[in-house]
Amino acid sequence: MTETPSHPADPGLVWDEDGLPRSGLYGDVYFSAEDGLAETQAVFLAGGGLPKAWAGRSRFTVAELGFGTGLNIAALLDLWTRERPPGGHLHIFSVEGHPLDRQDAVRALSRWPQLAAVTAPLLAAWPRRASGFHRLDLPGLGVTFDLAVMEAAQALSAWSGRADLWFLDGFSPATNPAMWRQEVLDLVAARSAPGARVATFTVAGAVRRGLAAAGFMVDKRPGFGRKRERLEALLPGAAPDPSPAPSVAILGAGVAGAALARAFAAQGLQTSLFDPGGAGAGASGNAAALVTPRLDAGLGAAAKLYAQAFARAVDLYGTEGPAVVLSHGALLLEQGARDAGRFGRIAASDLYEPGALTLEDPAGVGALLGEPAPGGVRFRDGLVIEPRAVLARWAPSARSDAVVALRRDEAGWILLDGEGAAIARADIVCLAAGHQAGLLWDRVTVQPVRGQVSLADGARVPFAVSWGGYAVPTRQGLLFGATFDRDRDDAEVDPADHDRNRAQLADGLPELAGRLATAAVQGRAAVRATTPDHLPLAGPAPGAPPGLFVLGGLGSRGFCTAPLMAEHVAALALGLPSPLPADLAAAVDPARFEARAARRASS
């Protein structure tokens, strides 16, 4: 039996007899019945001073309250593709409390076939309805798009960006006053760059007064269609002059380093990658890797972080196709009497897309696996991937120079070899060297953990299965394990560890373990890096001069967390909006352990 919990998000969409979408929650239309595209172009694009406002800019940020059907963003993308400044990059941040599903968005946007070239990638990347921040990929457009599925004030409080232009397009103040209250307008001002503009359809007195109170100069302008007037507003100040593109060095060519290279490349920067062992020499070099989230029934920062990281990883690996993805779907087995309730609480939350996590009873699990097993939770989007294929795509080359020390001078960072000679210089250095990161900056808090996996050719499981251990398909057979030995940094294969892995396999899949009891197995041992709270390190190196960053402490879920954490680090390094809300950015801050120790010492 399969149980699919109901999901809290519901946009309450209603289609009227003219085929127009209307919000059942707010009793208002999503766009003008006369010509929604023309209204968007007049109110938001022209009203925001586009394309002149981004002329000559290398980076430009547009923020929106009220994503709705995506029409405003589609019109913006259409203009961007036609009027993009040379080498320009557009960052979009939009907020939506009740996102439409993809099918309804397809129906709504199909009214404007002239936008098909931009609506196609937008619909292909259409966001999940889970709460939190979602990063969407729009290949080839020079665009980074983050959508916050949450209430407006919460989203703006959590966002780290500064917008050059705002589209205020919530439902009307009469039907949705919460979107227009002073707290929200003050946050709009706080999240604005100097010289930012605001465009909106409403001329309600409360909105005019609220924008003025927040520091904007507000003007009425001629409206569109039946609306006589609309608003434009300007925040005093001038946009800063653009900085030259920095040079970036990444130390470590495992999944953390490769994900960083991909994240910087997505922002138009090339990087230099250093690893004397080559790509995947450490813990990222196994024949297969399981991509599932860590589940936390507390539904706090850890649960939110892993849910968001998992969704991002699934999206990115999915675009690589079968060259990277070995299998779809994963099953986590119950290990104790309380697990069923814990899994049910998580599956019923708004952290995952409806249907993404389903509960399976023992009969359902047994049918899936072909042998008796306890109940569990099934991850619809769980993946098994081939690590070396990922590394080859995201970081195809790495220098073999061994960087053993760093020095900072007035011009930036110097990378030094064992003789103290300079290997290279960089404005930004990212430590992605796993358990060895502390050798390069001693205030990085990580613990080495040795793990050995076992591989059996010819044996199969239909998809990934985990419990205290795990079993996943490879291209040739089966990978299972793994041992977990803290404070060990040796990587020699130990035959006795195959016996430990077989015993662990017997705990979860005893019939499969029986079939492999005498089978020949091969093994691979590597050292992972973990942290005291089992959350990654992603951000500035503690106590370091500007330009030194850390991505590490990924533990056994590096291929789940690295893609999103790398985008966060790249954003911090480049002064761009992070894909992480503020509370999750704080949860992975590498300086958190020192801050906690300082608080304890002062209490």
C-alpha positions in Angstrom: 0.0 0.0 0.0 1.2 3.5 -0.8 0.2 6.6 1.1 0.6 10.0 -0.5 0.1 12.8 2.1 -1.8 15.9 1.1 0.3 19.0 0.5 -0.2 22.4 2.2 0.3 24.5 -0.9 -2.7 25.2 -3.0 -3.0 28.2 -5.3 -6.8 27.9 -5.5 -6.8 28.4 -9.3 -10.1 29.0 -11.1 -10.5 29.2 -14.9 -13.3 31.5 -15.9 -15.5 30.9 -18.9 -13.2 33.0 -21.1 -10.3 30.8 -20.3 -8.6 33.3 -18.0 -7.0 32.2 -14.7 -8.3 33.7 -11.5 -7.2 33.3 -7.9 -9.8 31.5 -5.8 -8.0 32.6 -2.7 -8.0 36.3 -3.5 -10.8 36.7 -6.0 -8.6 38.6 -8.4 -7.3 38.0 -12.0 -3.7 37.0 -12.7 -3.5 39.4 -15.8 -5.6 41.8 -17.8 -8.4 40.3 -19.8 -7.7 42.9 -22.5 -4.1 42.0 -23.2 -2.0 40.8 -20.3 1.3 40.9 -22.2 0.8 44.5 -23.4 -0.1 45.4 -19.8 3.1 43.8 -18.5 5.2 45.6 -21.2 3.7 49.0 -20.4 3.5 48.8 -16.6 6.5 46.8 -15.6 9.1 46.9 -18.5 8.5 50.4 -19.7 7.6 51.5 -16.2 10.9 50.1 -15.0 12.9 52.0 -17.6 13.9 48.9 -19.5 16.0 48.3 -21.5 17.8 51.6 -20.9 18.2 50.9 -17.2 20.5 47.9 -17.8 22.4 49.5 -20.7 26.1 49.2 -20.1 25.6 47.1 -16.9 27.5 43.8 -16.5 24.9 42.7 -13.9 21.4 43.7 -13.3 18.9 42.4 -10.7 15.1 42.4 -11.0 12.9 41.4 -8.1 9.2 40.7 -8.2 6.4 40.2 -5.7 3.8 38.0 -7.3 5.3 35.4 -9.7 1.8 34.2 -10.7 1.6 32.7 -14.2 5.2 33.8 -14.9 4.0 36.3 -17.6 6.0 39.2 -16.2 9.2 37.1 -16.2 8.5 35.7 -19.6 8.1 39.3 -21.0 11.3 40.3 -19.2 13.2 37.4 -20.6 11.9 38.2 -24.1 13.2 41.8 -23.8 16.5 40.6 -22.3 17.2 38.2 -25.2 16.6 41.1 -27.7 18.3 43.9 -25.7 20.8 42.2 -23.5 24.0 44.3 -22.9 27.2 42.7 -24.2 28.4 40.3 -21.6 25.5 41.1 -19.3 24.1 38.8 -16.7 20.5 39.1 -15.3 19.5 38.0 -11.8 15.8 37.5 -11.1 14.3 37.0 -7.7 10.5 36.4 -7.5 8.2 35.6 -4.6 5.0 33.5 -4.8 3.1 32.2 -1.9 0.9 29.8 -4.0 2.7 28.7 -7.1 0.8 27.2 -10.0 1.7 23.8 -11.3 3.3 23.5 -14.7 0.2 22.3 -16.5 -1.7 25.4 -15.5 1.2 27.6 -16.4 1.4 26.1 -19.8 -2.3 26.8 -20.3 -1.9 30.4 -19.1 1.2 31.3 -21.2 0.0 29.6 -24.3 -2.0 32.7 -25.0 1.2 34.4 -26.3 2.9 32.2 -28.8 5.2 35.1 -29.7 7.0 34.4 -26.3 7.5 30.7 -27.0 11.3 31.0 -27.3 11.5 32.1 -23.6 8.4 30.4 -22.2 9.7 27.0 -23.3 12.8 27.1 -21.0 10.8 28.8 -18.3 8.2 26.0 -18.3 10.9 23.3 -18.5 12.4 24.7 -15.3 9.1 25.4 -13.7 9.5 25.5 -9.9 8.3 22.9 -7.4 5.5 23.9 -5.0 7.6 23.1 -1.9 8.2 26.0 0.5 11.6 27.6 0.4 14.0 29.0 -2.2 14.2 27.4 -5.7 16.9 28.1 -8.2 15.7 27.6 -11.8 18.0 27.1 -14.8 17.4 28.9 -18.1 20.3 27.7 -20.3 21.9 30.1 -22.7 20.1 33.2 -21.6 22.7 34.6 -19.2 20.1 34.6 -16.4 20.1 33.3 -12.8 16.5 32.9 -11.5 15.6 32.3 -7.8 12.0 31.9 -6.7 10.9 32.1 -3.1 7.8 30.0 -2.3 6.7 31.8 0.9 5.0 34.9 2.3 6.5 38.1 1.0 7.9 39.6 4.2 9.5 36.2 5.1 11.0 36.0 1.6 12.4 39.5 1.6 13.8 39.1 5.1 15.6 35.9 4.0 17.0 37.2 0.7 20.5 38.6 0.5 20.2 40.5 -2.8 19.8 44.1 -3.7 17.4 44.8 -6.6 17.9 47.4 -9.3 14.2 47.1 -10.3 11.1 45.9 -8.6 7.9 44.5 -10.1 5.2 44.9 -7.4 2.5 42.6 -8.9 0.7 41.0 -6.0 -3.1 40.8 -6.2 -4.7 44.2 -5.6 -4.4 45.9 -2.2 -8.1 45.5 -1.7 -8.0 41.7 -2.0 -4.5 41.0 -0.7 -3.5 43.7 1.7 -0.8 41.7 3.4 1.4 42.0 0.2 1.2 45.8 0.4 1.7 46.5 4.2 4.4 48.8 5.4 6.6 46.0 6.6 6.8 44.6 3.1 7.5 48.0 1.5 10.2 48.8 4.0 11.8 45.5 3.1 11.6 46.4 -0.6 13.6 49.5 0.2 16.1 47.6 2.4 16.7 45.1 -0.4 17.1 47.8 -3.1 20.4 49.0 -4.7 21.0 52.7 -4.9 19.0 54.2 -7.7 16.5 51.3 -7.7 13.2 51.7 -9.5 9.8 50.3 -8.6 7.0 49.6 -11.1 3.4 48.7 -10.2 -0.1 48.8 -11.5 -1.7 50.1 -8.3 -2.1 53.7 -7.3 -3.7 53.0 -4.0 -3.0 55.8 -1.5 -1.7 53.4 1.1 0.9 52.1 -1.4 1.9 55.6 -2.5 2.3 56.7 1.1 4.1 53.4 2.1 6.7 53.7 -0.7 7.3 57.3 0.2 7.7 56.4 3.8 10.2 53.7 2.8 12.4 56.3 1.1 11.2 56.2 -2.5 10.2 59.2 -4.7 6.8 58.2 -6.1 5.1 59.4 -9.2 1.8 58.6 -10.9 2.0 57.7 -14.6 -0.6 57.1 -17.3 -2.1 53.6 -16.9 -2.9 50.8 -19.3 -6.3 49.9 -20.7 -9.1 50.7 -18.4 -6.7 51.7 -15.6 -6.1 55.5 -15.8 -2.9 55.5 -13.7 0.0 53.4 -12.5 2.9 54.1 -10.2 6.7 54.4 -10.7 9.1 55.0 -7.8 12.8 55.8 -7.5 15.2 55.2 -4.6 17.7 58.1 -4.5 21.3 57.2 -5.3 23.4 55.9 -8.2 24.4 52.3 -9.1 28.1 51.6 -8.2 30.6 51.2 -11.0 31.1 47.5 -11.9 34.2 45.8 -10.6 36.5 43.8 -12.9 36.0 40.1 -13.0 38.0 38.4 -10.3 40.4 35.4 -10.8 39.3 32.3 -8.9 41.4 29.3 -7.7 39.7 26.1 -6.3 41.8 23.7 -4.2 40.4 20.2 -4.5 38.9 18.4 -7.5 36.2 16.2 -5.9 32.6 17.0 -6.0 32.9 20.2 -4.0 35.6 21.6 -6.3 33.8 20.5 -9.4 30.5 22.0 -8.2 32.3 25.3 -7.5 33.8 25.3 -11.0 30.3 24.8 -12.4 28.8 27.5 -10.1 31.4 30.1 -11.1 31.1 29.2 -14.8 27.3 29.8 -14.5 28.2 33.4 -13.5 30.5 33.8 -16.5 33.8 33.1 -14.7 36.5 30.6 -15.5 38.4 29.0 -12.6 41.8 27.3 -12.0 41.4 23.9 -10.2 44.2 22.4 -8.3 44.5 18.8 -7.1 47.6 16.7 -7.1 45.6 13.5 -7.1 43.4 14.5 -10.0 39.6 14.6 -10.2 37.9 12.2 -7.9 41.0 11.0 -6.2 39.3 11.1 -2.8 35.8 10.3 -1.5 34.2 11.5 -4.8 35.8 8.7 -6.8 33.4 5.8 -6.1 31.7 3.9 -8.9 28.3 5.2 -7.9 26.8 7.8 -5.5 23.4 8.0 -3.8 21.6 11.3 -4.0 19.0 11.5 -1.3 18.4 14.0 1.5 19.0 13.6 5.2 15.6 13.5 6.9 15.0 15.4 10.1 11.5 15.2 11.7 12.2 18.5 13.5 11.5 20.3 10.2 14.1 22.9 11.2 17.1 24.4 9.4 18.7 21.0 8.7 15.6 19.5 7.2 15.0 22.6 5.1 18.6 22.7 3.9 18.7 19.1 2.8 15.3 19.4 1.1 16.5 22.4 -0.9 19.9 20.9 -1.7 18.3 17.7 -2.8 15.9 19.4 -5.2 18.8 21.4 -6.7 21.0 18.4 -7.1 18.2 16.4 -8.8 17.6 19.2 -11.3 21.3 19.6 -12.2 22.1 15.9 -12.5 18.9 15.3 -14.4 20.0 17.7 -17.1 23.0 15.5 -17.7 20.9 12.5 -18.6 21.9 8.8 -18.7 25.5 9.6 -19.1 25.4 10.6 -15.4 22.2 9.1 -13.9 22.4 5.3 -13.3 19.0 4.9 -11.7 15.9 6.8 -10.5 14.1 6.4 -7.2 15.3 5.4 -3.8 13.9 3.7 -0.7 14.8 4.4 2.9 13.9 1.5 5.2 12.5 1.9 8.7 15.0 0.9 11.4 12.9 1.4 14.5 9.3 1.6 15.7 9.3 5.4 15.6 10.5 5.7 12.0 7.1 5.3 10.4 5.8 8.3 12.3 8.9 10.3 11.7 8.8 9.6 7.9 5.1 10.4 7.8 5.6 13.8 9.5 8.3 14.8 7.0 6.3 13.5 4.0 3.3 15.5 5.1 5.3 18.8 5.5 5.6 21.5 2.8 9.4 20.9 2.4 8.9 18.6 -0.6 6.8 18.6 -3.8 3.5 16.8 -3.5 4.1 13.1 -4.1 7.9 13.4 -3.8 7.9 11.3 -0.7 5.6 8.4 -0.2 5.2 6.0 2.6 5.4 2.2 1.9 4.2 -0.5 4.3 6.2 -3.8 4.5 4.1 -5.5 1.8 4.8 -2.6 -0.6 8.5 -2.6 0.2 8.7 -6.4 -0.2 7.0 -6.2 -3.6 9.4 -3.5 -4.7 12.5 -5.3 -3.6 11.5 -8.9 -4.1 12.3 -10.0 -0.6 10.8 -9.4 2.9 11.6 -6.0 4.3 10.2 -3.4 6.8 8.2 -0.4 5.7 9.9 2.8 4.5 9.7 6.0 2.6 10.2 6.2 -1.1 12.0 9.1 -2.7 10.4 9.6 -6.1 13.3 11.8 -7.2 16.1 10.0 -5.6 19.1 9.2 -7.9 22.1 7.1 -8.2 24.8 8.9 -10.3 28.2 8.1 -11.7 30.6 10.5 -9.9 33.4 10.5 -12.5 30.9 11.5 -15.2 29.8 14.5 -13.1 33.4 15.6 -12.4 34.3 15.2 -16.1 31.5 17.6 -17.1 31.8 20.2 -14.4 35.6 20.2 -14.0 37.2 18.6 -17.0 40.7 19.6 -16.1 42.7 20.2 -12.9 46.3 21.2 -12.4 48.4 18.7 -10.5 50.4 21.3 -8.5 50.3 20.6 -4.8 49.3 23.8 -3.0 50.5 23.5 0.6 50.2 27.0 1.9 48.5 30.3 1.2 49.6 33.9 1.7 47.7 37.1 1.3 49.2 40.4 0.1 47.7 43.7 -1.0 47.1 42.3 -4.5 45.3 39.1 -3.5 46.1 35.5 -2.6 49.3 33.6 -3.4 49.3 29.8 -3.7 52.6 28.3 -2.5 54.2 24.9 -3.1 56.2 22.9 -0.5 59.3 25.0 -1.1 57.5 28.3 -0.5 57.5 29.2 -4.2 54.5 30.9 -5.8 52.4 28.6 -8.0 49.7 31.0 -8.9 47.8 34.1 -7.8 44.0 34.6 -7.4 41.6 37.2 -6.1 39.3 34.4 -4.7 40.5 31.1 -3.3 38.0 28.3 -2.4 39.1 25.5 -0.1 37.4 22.3 -1.3 40.1 19.8 -0.1 37.9 17.7 2.1 39.5 16.6 5.4 42.8 18.4 4.4 41.2 21.8 4.2 42.4 22.5 7.8 46.0 22.1 6.6 45.5 25.2 4.4 43.6 27.2 7.0 43.7 25.9 10.5 40.5 27.4 11.7 38.4 25.2 9.4 36.6 22.6 11.6 36.4 19.2 10.0 36.9 15.6 11.2 38.3 12.8 8.9 36.1 9.7 8.6 37.4 6.7 6.7 34.9 4.7 4.7 35.2 1.6 2.5 32.7 0.4 0.0 32.3 -3.1 -1.6 31.5 -3.8 -5.2 30.1 -7.0 -6.6 29.8 -7.4 -10.4 26.6 -8.9 -11.8 24.5 -8.4 -8.6 21.7 -5.9 -8.9 19.1 -4.0 -6.9 16.3 -2.3 -8.8 17.1 1.1 -7.4 18.9 2.6 -4.4 18.0 1.2 -1.0 19.4 2.5 2.3 19.0 1.8 6.1 22.0 2.0 8.3 23.9 1.1 5.2 23.0 1.2 1.5 23.1 -0.7 -1.7 23.0 1.0 -5.1 23.4 -0.1 -8.7 26.6 0.6 -10.7 27.1 0.2 -14.4 28.6 -3.3 -13.8 26.7 -4.5 -10.7 26.3 -3.4 -7.1 28.0 -1.1 -4.6 27.2 -1.6 -0.9 28.6 -0.4 2.4 30.0 1.6 3.8 32.2 1.5 6.9 32.4 4.6 9.0 35.6 5.0 11.1 36.1 8.5 12.7 39.5 10.0 13.0 41.1 7.7 10.4 42.7 9.2 7.3 44.2 6.1 5.7 42.8 4.8 2.4 44.1 1.3 2.0 41.5 -1.3 1.2 41.1 -3.7 4.2 39.6 -7.2 3.4 38.1 -7.3 6.9 35.9 -4.3 6.0 34.2 -6.3 3.3 33.0 -8.6 6.0 31.7 -5.6 7.9 29.9 -4.4 4.8 28.3 -7.8 4.2 27.1 -7.8 7.8 25.6 -4.4 7.3 24.0 -5.5 4.0 22.4 -8.4 5.9 20.7 -6.0 8.3 18.8 -4.4 5.5 18.6 -6.9 2.6 19.3 -10.4 4.1 18.4 -12.4 1.1 20.7 -10.3 -1.2 23.4 -10.6 1.5 23.0 -14.4 1.5 23.5 -14.5 -2.3 26.7 -12.4 -1.9 28.1 -14.3 1.1 30.8 -16.0 -1.0 30.9 -13.8 -4.0 34.1 -12.1 -5.0 34.1 -8.4 -4.2 36.3 -5.5 -4.8 36.7 -2.4 -2.7 37.6 1.2 -2.5 38.4 3.2 0.6 38.5 7.0 0.9 38.3 9.7 3.6 35.3 12.0 4.0 35.2 15.2 6.1 32.4 15.7 8.6 31.5 18.5 11.0 30.3 18.4 14.6 26.7 19.3 13.7 26.7 17.2 10.4 26.0 20.2 8.3 28.3 21.5 5.5 30.8 24.3 5.7 29.9 26.9 3.0 31.1 30.4 3.2 34.1 32.7 4.2 36.9 30.9 6.0 36.8 31.8 9.7 39.1 34.7 10.6 40.6 34.9 7.1 41.3 38.1 5.1 38.8 38.8 2.3 38.7 36.4 -0.6 39.2 33.0 1.2 36.2 30.6 1.2 35.4 27.1 2.3 33.2 24.4 0.9 33.6 21.2 2.9 32.4 19.0 5.7 30.0 17.3 3.2 30.2 13.9 4.9 28.4 11.1 3.1 26.0 13.3 1.2 28.4 15.4 -0.8 26.7 14.7 -4.1 23.4 15.9 -2.6 24.6 19.1 -1.0 27.6 20.2 -3.1 25.7 21.8 -6.1 23.7 24.2 -4.0 26.4 24.9 -1.4 28.8 25.7 -4.3 26.2 28.2 -5.7 26.0 29.8 -2.3 29.8 30.1 -2.0 30.1 31.6 -5.5 27.4 34.1 -4.7 29.2 35.2 -1.5 32.5 35.4 -3.3 31.1 37.6 -6.1 28.8 39.7 -4.0 25.6 38.3 -5.7 22.3 37.1 -4.2 22.6 33.7 -2.6 20.3 30.9 -3.4 20.0 30.2 0.3 17.7 32.1 2.6 19.4 33.8 5.5 18.7 31.1 8.2 20.1 28.4 6.0 23.2 30.5 5.1 23.8 30.9 8.9 23.4 27.2 9.4 26.3 26.4 7.0 28.5 29.4 7.9 32.0 28.0 8.6 32.5 30.4 11.5 29.5 29.1 13.4 31.5 26.8 15.7 33.7 29.7 16.9 30.7 31.9 17.3 28.9 29.2 19.4 32.1 28.8 21.6 32.3 32.5 22.1 28.7 32.7 23.2 29.2 29.8 25.7 32.3 31.5 27.1 30.4 34.8 27.6 27.3 33.2 29.2 
